[in-house]
C-alpha cells in the first residue's frame, strides 16, 4: 500500500525531473515509475503507527 505522502513525493520528484530535462506534459507516472525511484534511492514510508500518551500518567 502506498501512502499519500509517497505519492506526493513521487509526483513532485517526477515533475522536477521532467522540467529539468525539458519534458512537456504531466504523464510522469509512465516516465518515472517505481523502479526510477529505487534507482534514486528514495525510501518509502512503511510500517504501523503506534499512538502513545505524550505525558506520564499519575
PECORVEN-V8633 format. One record per helix or strand of 3 or more residues. SS is the DSSP state (alpha for helix, beta for strand). FROM is the first residue (numbers start at 1). TO is the last residue. Records with the same first field share a line. If there is no record, write none. Layout:
SS = FROM-TO ; FROM-TO
This chain:
alpha = 4-20 ; 28-31 ; 34-40
